[in-house]
Amino acid sequence: MRVLVAGSTGYLGSHIVKELKARGHYVRALVRDPARLEPIRAAVDEMFTADATDREALAGCCDGVDVVVSAVGLVGKAGKQTCWDVDFGANRNLLEEAGRAGVGKFVYISVVRAPALEKLQLVRAKRAFEEELRNSRMAHTILLPNGYFSDFDEYLDMARKGRVYVFGDGSLRINPIAGADVAAATVDALTLDADEIELGGPEVLTHEQIARDAFDALNVPPRITHIPVWIVTFGLVLMRLLTPLRMHGVIEFPMTVLTHDVISPPVGERRLADHYRQEAKAN
């Protein structure tokens, strides 16, 4: 198949590009900055340069494409744009261009469903686009992955500095998933007849265990400090009052994930402890 990958230079997008090429698909990468594509350039057949928030700049990006895969989103990225500009607006622009070009299917990577997250602006923007996609006439699949391994590299970074900070008593749970496992599910979705697929890693871990796994990977004794959840809750209230959406909108999502149980159906194969050991050896 000929596949356009939007968000191709991000953590997940780069995994998707490599998985598509490994399975023999033709890859067209939509990029804002061509230089950022360099690490995966060998896996890309064609590049289209445009900012997806600019509807006119996208003209022609989907021509001759069978499937659009979008990993476009603002999670973890602060800038001048808001989640409504990117997570909703940019993806809606892509959907409209895909419809104009007669694309057969749109695969969208959204975020995990969890009660504590649904009120957040970033998640609301993503859900709004999911609704746009469902209301379109285009075949589609929406992927709902849990937190990525890369999101939890912060624990390893803290462990390298000698101490890991964990919210609450450390018993909150999550089953993060490797980007490569999400990429495999994304490529599978090109030919699946499924409205949505929830994706979690194979292990449900407490944040205390994640912290200990980080120290174990470095082969150093664990030093863990627990921070009361109420401090985070209060801090988020202040941020929402004192900062614009473009700032607090990207911070409140990871902080909410870290202070609630967030568990998805296990479908991945890779384990976070193994990821930490690989990262520890590489650095």
C-alpha positions as CSV (number, residue, x, y, z in Angstrom):
1,M,0.0,0.0,0.0
2,R,0.9,3.6,-0.4
3,V,0.8,5.2,3.0
4,L,1.0,8.9,4.1
5,V,2.4,9.2,7.7
6,A,1.7,12.4,9.5
7,G,3.7,13.1,12.6
8,S,6.4,10.9,11.1
9,T,9.4,12.5,12.9
10,G,8.0,12.0,16.4
11,Y,8.6,9.1,18.8
12,L,5.7,7.0,17.6
13,G,5.8,8.3,14.0
14,S,9.3,7.1,13.4
15,H,8.4,3.7,14.7
16,I,5.5,3.6,12.3
17,V,7.6,4.6,9.3
18,K,10.1,1.8,10.1
19,E,7.4,-0.8,10.6
20,L,5.7,0.2,7.3
21,K,8.9,-0.1,5.4
22,A,9.8,-3.4,7.0
23,R,6.5,-4.8,5.7
24,G,7.1,-3.6,2.2
25,H,4.7,-0.5,2.1
26,Y,5.4,2.7,0.2
27,V,5.9,5.5,2.7
28,R,5.3,9.2,2.1
29,A,6.2,11.2,5.2
30,L,4.5,14.5,6.0
31,V,7.0,16.7,7.8
32,R,7.3,20.3,8.9
33,D,11.1,20.2,9.2
34,P,12.9,17.9,6.7
35,A,16.0,17.8,8.8
36,R,14.2,16.0,11.5
37,L,13.5,13.1,9.1
38,E,17.2,12.3,8.7
39,P,17.3,9.4,11.3
40,I,14.6,7.5,9.4
41,R,15.3,8.8,5.9
42,A,16.3,5.4,4.6
43,A,12.8,4.1,5.4
44,V,11.0,6.9,3.6
45,D,10.2,6.7,-0.1
46,E,8.8,10.3,-0.5
47,M,8.6,13.4,1.6
48,F,5.9,16.1,1.6
49,T,6.8,19.3,3.6
50,A,3.9,21.1,5.2
51,D,2.5,22.2,8.5
52,A,-0.8,20.2,9.0
53,T,-2.3,23.2,10.8
54,D,-2.1,25.1,7.4
55,R,-5.0,23.6,5.4
56,E,-3.8,25.1,2.1
57,A,-0.3,23.8,2.5
58,L,-1.6,20.3,2.7
59,A,-3.0,20.4,-0.9
60,G,-1.8,17.4,-2.8
61,C,-0.2,15.6,0.2
62,C,-2.7,12.7,-0.1
63,D,-2.8,12.3,-3.8
64,G,-2.3,8.7,-4.9
65,V,-2.3,7.5,-1.3
66,D,-4.3,4.4,-0.1
67,V,-4.2,5.1,3.7
68,V,-3.4,8.1,5.9
69,V,-1.9,7.3,9.3
70,S,-1.9,10.3,11.7
71,A,0.3,10.4,14.8
72,V,-0.1,14.2,14.9
73,G,-0.6,15.6,18.5
74,L,0.7,17.9,21.1
75,V,1.4,15.5,24.0
76,G,4.5,16.7,25.7
77,K,5.1,19.6,23.3
78,A,4.6,23.2,24.4
79,G,4.6,26.0,21.8
80,K,2.5,28.7,20.3
81,Q,-0.3,26.4,19.2
82,T,-3.0,24.7,21.4
83,C,-4.3,21.2,21.4
84,W,-7.4,22.5,19.5
85,D,-5.1,23.8,16.8
86,V,-3.2,20.6,16.4
87,D,-4.9,17.5,17.9
88,F,-8.2,18.6,16.5
89,G,-7.5,21.2,13.8
90,A,-4.5,19.7,12.0
91,N,-6.1,16.2,12.0
92,R,-9.4,17.6,10.6
93,N,-7.3,19.3,7.8
94,L,-5.7,16.0,7.0
95,L,-9.1,14.2,7.0
96,E,-10.5,16.8,4.6
97,E,-7.5,16.5,2.3
98,A,-7.7,12.7,2.4
99,G,-11.4,12.9,1.5
100,R,-10.7,15.2,-1.4
101,A,-8.0,12.9,-2.7
102,G,-10.2,9.7,-2.4
103,V,-8.0,8.0,0.2
104,G,-9.4,4.6,1.2
105,K,-8.8,4.7,5.0
106,F,-7.7,7.0,7.8
107,V,-5.8,5.5,10.8
108,Y,-5.7,7.8,13.8
109,I,-3.5,7.3,16.9
110,S,-5.3,9.0,19.8
111,V,-4.9,8.4,23.6
112,V,-6.0,5.9,26.2
113,R,-9.5,6.1,27.6
114,A,-9.6,6.7,31.3
115,P,-12.2,8.6,33.4
116,A,-9.6,11.0,34.9
117,L,-8.4,12.1,31.5
118,E,-11.6,12.7,29.7
119,K,-12.1,16.2,31.1
120,L,-8.7,17.5,30.0
121,Q,-8.6,19.9,27.1
122,L,-6.1,17.9,25.1
123,V,-8.1,14.7,25.4
124,R,-11.3,16.6,24.6
125,A,-9.7,17.9,21.4
126,K,-8.7,14.4,20.4
127,R,-12.1,13.0,21.2
128,A,-13.7,15.8,19.1
129,F,-11.6,14.7,16.1
130,E,-12.5,11.0,16.7
131,E,-16.1,12.1,16.4
132,E,-15.3,14.0,13.1
133,L,-13.6,10.9,11.8
134,R,-16.6,8.6,12.7
135,N,-19.0,11.0,11.1
136,S,-17.0,11.1,7.9
137,R,-17.7,8.6,5.1
138,M,-14.1,7.3,5.2
139,A,-13.2,3.9,6.5
140,H,-11.1,4.3,9.7
141,T,-9.5,2.8,12.8
142,I,-8.8,4.7,16.0
143,L,-6.0,3.4,18.1
144,L,-6.1,4.2,21.9
145,P,-2.6,3.5,23.3
146,N,-1.6,3.8,26.9
147,G,1.5,5.7,27.9
148,Y,4.6,5.0,25.8
149,F,7.9,3.7,27.2
150,S,9.5,7.0,26.2
151,D,7.1,8.8,28.6
152,F,8.7,6.9,31.4
153,D,12.3,7.5,30.5
154,E,12.0,10.4,33.0
155,Y,12.2,7.8,35.7
156,L,15.4,6.5,34.3
157,D,16.8,10.0,34.0
158,M,15.9,10.7,37.7
159,A,17.5,7.4,38.8
160,R,20.7,8.5,37.0
161,K,20.7,11.6,39.2
162,G,20.3,9.5,42.3
163,R,16.6,9.9,43.3
164,V,13.2,9.2,41.8
165,Y,10.1,11.1,42.8
166,V,6.8,9.2,42.8
167,F,3.4,10.6,43.4
168,G,1.3,9.2,46.2
169,D,2.4,6.0,48.0
170,G,3.6,4.5,44.7
171,S,0.7,2.1,44.4
172,L,-0.9,3.8,41.4
173,R,-0.9,1.5,38.3
174,I,-0.3,1.7,34.6
175,N,0.7,-0.7,31.8
176,P,2.8,1.4,29.4
177,I,3.4,0.2,25.9
178,A,6.5,0.3,23.6
179,G,6.3,2.5,20.6
180,A,7.3,-0.5,18.4
181,D,4.3,-2.4,19.6
182,V,2.0,0.5,18.9
183,A,3.6,0.8,15.4
184,A,2.9,-2.9,14.8
185,A,-0.7,-2.5,15.7
186,T,-1.0,0.6,13.5
187,V,0.3,-1.2,10.5
188,D,-2.0,-4.2,11.3
189,A,-4.9,-1.6,11.3
190,L,-4.4,-0.8,7.6
191,T,-6.4,-3.9,6.8
192,L,-8.5,-4.4,9.9
193,D,-12.2,-3.7,10.0
194,A,-12.3,-2.1,13.5
195,D,-13.6,1.2,14.7
196,E,-11.1,1.4,17.6
197,I,-8.4,-0.7,19.3
198,E,-7.2,-0.2,22.9
199,L,-3.5,-0.8,23.4
200,G,-1.6,-1.4,26.6
201,G,1.7,-3.1,27.5
202,P,1.9,-6.7,28.8
203,E,2.5,-5.8,32.4
204,V,0.5,-3.7,34.9
205,L,3.1,-1.9,37.0
206,T,2.9,0.3,40.1
207,H,4.9,3.5,39.8
208,E,7.0,2.3,42.7
209,Q,7.9,-0.8,40.7
210,I,8.7,1.4,37.6
211,A,11.1,3.4,39.8
212,R,12.7,0.3,41.1
213,D,13.1,-1.1,37.6
214,A,14.9,2.1,36.6
215,F,17.4,1.8,39.5
216,D,17.8,-2.0,38.8
217,A,18.7,-1.2,35.2
218,L,21.5,1.1,36.4
219,N,22.5,-1.4,39.1
220,V,22.3,1.2,41.9
221,P,20.4,1.1,45.2
222,P,16.9,2.7,44.9
223,R,16.2,6.1,46.5
224,I,12.6,7.0,46.1
225,T,10.7,10.0,47.5
226,H,6.9,10.1,47.6
227,I,5.1,13.3,46.8
228,P,1.5,13.8,48.0
229,V,-1.0,13.7,45.1
230,W,-2.8,16.8,46.5
231,I,0.3,18.9,45.7
232,V,-0.1,18.0,42.0
233,T,-3.8,18.5,42.1
234,F,-3.5,22.0,43.6
235,G,-0.6,22.9,41.2
236,L,-2.7,22.0,38.2
237,V,-5.6,24.2,39.5
238,L,-3.2,27.1,39.7
239,M,-1.7,26.4,36.3
240,R,-5.1,26.4,34.7
241,L,-5.9,29.8,36.3
242,L,-2.5,31.4,35.6
243,T,-1.3,30.1,32.3
244,P,-2.8,29.9,28.8
245,L,-4.1,26.7,27.4
246,R,-1.1,26.3,25.1
247,M,1.1,25.9,28.3
248,H,-1.1,24.0,30.8
249,G,-2.8,22.0,28.1
250,V,0.3,19.9,27.5
251,I,1.4,19.6,31.1
252,E,-1.9,18.6,32.7
253,F,-2.1,15.4,30.6
254,P,1.1,13.6,31.8
255,M,0.6,14.9,35.4
256,T,-2.9,13.4,35.5
257,V,-1.7,10.1,34.1
258,L,1.0,10.0,36.8
259,T,-1.6,10.5,39.6
260,H,-4.3,8.0,38.6
261,D,-4.6,4.4,37.7
262,V,-4.5,4.1,33.9
263,I,-4.9,0.6,32.6
264,S,-5.5,-0.7,29.0
265,P,-6.1,-4.2,27.6
266,P,-2.6,-5.8,27.3
267,V,-1.6,-6.4,23.7
268,G,2.1,-5.5,23.5
269,E,5.0,-7.9,23.8
270,R,7.9,-5.7,25.0
271,R,8.6,-5.0,28.7
272,L,9.5,-1.7,30.3
273,A,12.3,-3.2,32.5
274,D,14.0,-4.6,29.3
275,H,13.7,-1.1,27.7
276,Y,15.4,0.4,30.7
277,R,18.2,-2.1,30.6
278,Q,18.8,-1.3,26.9
279,E,18.7,2.4,27.5
280,A,21.1,2.1,30.4
281,K,23.6,0.2,28.3
282,A,23.3,2.6,25.4
283,N,24.0,5.6,27.7
